[in-house]
């Protein structure tokens, strides 16, 4: 069971970007909007992110980057931070998952889990 003082939940909404994709060149663009909700008891700052992207060809790539293009939002208790980003894949279907490294105002470091979410060209899955 996780410590309720450090409870940050992540939700994701995705969409396929047909106008930025080139299927004939195995280029499939996706946008995603992420909401990071602080449901804990302490304000927490988002410090970095770690992504794992998996495609149907079993290609996995991971990346750890500073938070949100060097922005490190402090998320107060009961508040959220929302941003949009995107990725390009070489297959019609894939998943993303990862973690956000958070630091509470008392100095405690903890991870907010980003559960796997699917990126899929409409009609690619039945």
Secondary structure, DSSP 8 states (H G I E B T S, - for coil): ---GGG-EEEEEEEEE-GGG-BGGGTBEEEEEEEEEEE-SSS-EEEEEEEEEEEETT--EEEEEEEGGGG---EE-TT-EEEEEEEEEESSSEEEEEEEEEEEETTS-EEEEEEEEEEEE-TTS--
